[in-house]
Structure formats: structure tokens, C-alpha cells
Amino acid sequence: MADAKTKMESLREWVIEHKLRAVGSLWLSGIAGSIAYNWSQPNMKTSVRIIHARLHAQALTLAALAGAAVVEWYDHRTGAKADKYAKYLPIEDFNSHKD
């Protein structure tokens, strides 16, 4: 069971680092799967098949973007991002006023 957690954790880390690639590949697989499904339906015009495939791919893309937003929110909430960006913060205090 620990193996499954490490695979899931590594998949989550990959998605965090490559959000656009993950959303794009989900979109591409969604449109390909939808075209394949719609092509098997008889008595449907080609233009309707393409429109249905595009709508399905758009829905998958919105779901993937929402999922990426949830992952980003979770990382900010748990403080995982704070350690990543800490090296970019300046050392001096911006609130100190010198007269």
C-alpha cells in the first residue's frame, strides 16, 4: 500500500510541475476519445460528431483546470509552496522606516 502512495504522490508532483502539459494531454485524449465514440454512432452527420467532440473536450478541460486550481489551493493552504518560494524573498524588512 505504501508503494501506491508513492506513485500517487509522484503523479501529483508531476502534475503540479507540468500543469499545462497535463491539461493539454487531457484535452487531446478527450477529443480523440469523443471522436472515436461519436464515429461509432450511426446516422450522425460529421459536423455534429465534431461539435460533440469539441464540447466533450471543453468540459474535460474545464474539469482539469478546476482540478489544477484545487491542487494549487491545497498546496498554498498546507504551506508546501511557502518552502519553494522562500529563497526568493528578500532578507531585509520592508516595513522598517529609516528617518
Phi and psi in degrees as GROMACS dihedral restraints (atoms count N, CA, C in turn):
[ dihedral_restraints ]
;  ai    aj    ak    al  type     phi  dphi    fc
    3     4     5     6     1   -66.1    20    10
    4     5     6     7     1   -32.1    20    10
    6     7     8     9     1   -61.9    20    10
    7     8     9    10     1   -42.6    20    10
    9    10    11    12     1   -64.0    20    10
   10    11    12    13     1   -36.6    20    10
   12    13    14    15     1   -67.7    20    10
   13    14    15    16     1   -40.0    20    10
   15    16    17    18     1   -69.2    20    10
   16    17    18    19     1   -35.6    20    10
   18    19    20    21     1   -66.6    20    10
   19    20    21    22     1   -42.2    20    10
   21    22    23    24     1   -66.0    20    10
   22    23    24    25     1   -39.9    20    10
   24    25    26    27     1   -65.4    20    10
   25    26    27    28     1   -41.4    20    10
   27    28    29    30     1   -67.9    20    10
   28    29    30    31     1   -34.9    20    10
   30    31    32    33     1   -65.7    20    10
   31    32    33    34     1   -42.1    20    10
   33    34    35    36     1   -62.5    20    10
   34    35    36    37     1   -42.4    20    10
   36    37    38    39     1   -64.5    20    10
   37    38    39    40     1   -38.8    20    10
   39    40    41    42     1   -64.3    20    10
   40    41    42    43     1   -42.6    20    10
   42    43    44    45     1   -65.1    20    10
   43    44    45    46     1   -37.7    20    10
   45    46    47    48     1   -63.0    20    10
   46    47    48    49     1   -42.2    20    10
   48    49    50    51     1   -75.6    20    10
   49    50    51    52     1   -28.0    20    10
   51    52    53    54     1  -126.0    20    10
   52    53    54    55     1    58.1    20    10
   54    55    56    57     1   -61.1    20    10
   55    56    57    58     1   -48.6    20    10
   57    58    59    60     1   -66.2    20    10
   58    59    60    61     1   -38.6    20    10
   60    61    62    63     1   -64.9    20    10
   61    62    63    64     1   -39.3    20    10
   63    64    65    66     1   -66.9    20    10
   64    65    66    67     1   -43.3    20    10
   66    67    68    69     1   -66.4    20    10
   67    68    69    70     1   -41.6    20    10
   69    70    71    72     1   -64.3    20    10
   70    71    72    73     1   -41.5    20    10
   72    73    74    75     1   -70.5    20    10
   73    74    75    76     1   -33.7    20    10
   75    76    77    78     1   -65.7    20    10
   76    77    78    79     1   -40.7    20    10
   78    79    80    81     1   -62.4    20    10
   79    80    81    82     1   -46.3    20    10
   81    82    83    84     1   -63.6    20    10
   82    83    84    85     1   -43.9    20    10
   84    85    86    87     1   -68.4    20    10
   85    86    87    88     1   -33.6    20    10
   87    88    89    90     1   -66.3    20    10
   88    89    90    91     1   -42.8    20    10
   90    91    92    93     1   -71.2    20    10
   91    92    93    94     1   -36.4    20    10
   93    94    95    96     1   -66.6    20    10
   94    95    96    97     1   -44.1    20    10
   96    97    98    99     1   -65.5    20    10
   97    98    99   100     1   -38.6    20    10
   99   100   101   102     1   -69.0    20    10
  100   101   102   103     1   -39.7    20    10
  102   103   104   105     1   -63.6    20    10
  103   104   105   106     1   -42.5    20    10
  105   106   107   108     1   -62.5    20    10
  106   107   108   109     1   -41.5    20    10
  108   109   110   111     1   -67.9    20    10
  109   110   111   112     1   -45.8    20    10
  111   112   113   114     1   -67.2    20    10
  112   113   114   115     1   -29.8    20    10
  114   115   116   117     1   -68.3    20    10
  115   116   117   118     1   -24.4    20    10
  117   118   119   120     1   -81.1    20    10
  118   119   120   121     1   -11.4    20    10
  120   121   122   123     1   -82.9    20    10
  121   122   123   124     1   124.9    20    10
  123   124   125   126     1   -78.1    20    10
  124   125   126   127     1   162.4    20    10
  126   127   128   129     1    57.9    20    10
  127   128   129   130     1    42.9    20    10
  129   130   131   132     1  -130.7    20    10
  130   131   132   133     1   132.7    20    10
  132   133   134   135     1   -69.6    20    10
  133   134   135   136     1   153.8    20    10
  135   136   137   138     1   -62.0    20    10
  136   137   138   139     1   -40.7    20    10
  138   139   140   141     1   -62.9    20    10
  139   140   141   142     1   -37.4    20    10
  141   142   143   144     1   -68.5    20    10
  142   143   144   145     1   -38.5    20    10
  144   145   146   147     1   -61.0    20    10
  145   146   147   148     1   -43.8    20    10
  147   148   149   150     1   -67.9    20    10
  148   149   150   151     1   -40.3    20    10
  150   151   152   153     1   -64.0    20    10
  151   152   153   154     1   -42.3    20    10
  153   154   155   156     1   -63.5    20    10
  154   155   156   157     1   -41.9    20    10
  156   157   158   159     1   -62.4    20    10
  157   158   159   160     1   -41.1    20    10
  159   160   161   162     1   -65.5    20    10
  160   161   162   163     1   -41.6    20    10
  162   163   164   165     1   -64.7    20    10
  163   164   165   166     1   -42.1    20    10
  165   166   167   168     1   -63.2    20    10
  166   167   168   169     1   -41.9    20    10
  168   169   170   171     1   -65.8    20    10
  169   170   171   172     1   -37.2    20    10
  171   172   173   174     1   -64.6    20    10
  172   173   174   175     1   -41.4    20    10
  174   175   176   177     1   -63.5    20    10
  175   176   177   178     1   -42.5    20    10
  177   178   179   180     1   -63.6    20    10
  178   179   180   181     1   -39.0    20    10
  180   181   182   183     1   -65.4    20    10
  181   182   183   184     1   -43.5    20    10
  183   184   185   186     1   -62.4    20    10
  184   185   186   187     1   -39.8    20    10
  186   187   188   189     1   -64.6    20    10
  187   188   189   190     1   -40.2    20    10
  189   190   191   192     1   -67.2    20    10
  190   191   192   193     1   -40.5    20    10
  192   193   194   195     1   -65.3    20    10
  193   194   195   196     1   -39.6    20    10
  195   196   197   198     1   -64.4    20    10
  196   197   198   199     1   -40.7    20    10
  198   199   200   201     1   -63.5    20    10
  199   200   201   202     1   -41.2    20    10
  201   202   203   204     1   -64.6    20    10
  202   203   204   205     1   -37.2    20    10
  204   205   206   207     1   -65.8    20    10
  205   206   207   208     1   -38.9    20    10
  207   208   209   210     1   -65.6    20    10
  208   209   210   211     1   -42.2    20    10
  210   211   212   213     1   -63.1    20    10
  211   212   213   214     1   -42.5    20    10
  213   214   215   216     1   -64.4    20    10
  214   215   216   217     1   -43.3    20    10
  216   217   218   219     1   -61.6    20    10
  217   218   219   220     1   -43.2    20    10
  219   220   221   222     1   -63.3    20    10
  220   221   222   223     1   -41.7    20    10
  222   223   224   225     1   -64.6    20    10
  223   224   225   226     1   -39.3    20    10
  225   226   227   228     1   -69.6    20    10
  226   227   228   229     1   -36.5    20    10
  228   229   230   231     1   -69.7    20    10
  229   230   231   232     1   -39.3    20    10
  231   232   233   234     1   -82.9    20    10
  232   233   234   235     1   -10.5    20    10
  234   235   236   237     1    89.4    20    10
  235   236   237   238     1     9.0    20    10
  237   238   239   240     1   -66.0    20    10
  238   239   240   241     1   -31.5    20    10
  240   241   242   243     1   -78.3    20    10
  241   242   243   244     1   -25.9    20    10
  243   244   245   246     1   -60.4    20    10
  244   245   246   247     1   -40.9    20    10
  246   247   248   249     1   -69.4    20    10
  247   248   249   250     1   -33.5    20    10
  249   250   251   252     1   -68.2    20    10
  250   251   252   253     1   -37.9    20    10
  252   253   254   255     1   -98.5    20    10
  253   254   255   256     1     0.2    20    10
  255   256   257   258     1   -63.1    20    10
  256   257   258   259     1   -31.7    20    10
  258   259   260   261     1   -71.0    20    10
  259   260   261   262     1   -15.1    20    10
  261   262   263   264     1   -92.2    20    10
  262   263   264   265     1    -9.4    20    10
  264   265   266   267     1   -78.5    20    10
  265   266   267   268     1   139.6    20    10
  267   268   269   270     1   -72.9    20    10
  268   269   270   271     1   155.1    20    10
  270   271   272   273     1   -80.6    20    10
  271   272   273   274     1   -37.7    20    10
  273   274   275   276     1   -70.8    20    10
  274   275   276   277     1   154.8    20    10
  276   277   278   279     1   -88.3    20    10
  277   278   279   280     1   125.0    20    10
  279   280   281   282     1   -78.1    20    10
  280   281   282   283     1   -18.4    20    10
  282   283   284   285     1   -85.5    20    10
  283   284   285   286     1    -7.4    20    10
  285   286   287   288     1   -79.0    20    10
  286   287   288   289     1   134.8    20    10
  288   289   290   291     1  -110.5    20    10
  289   290   291   292     1   128.5    20    10
  291   292   293   294     1  -105.5    20    10
  292   293   294   295     1   127.4    20    10
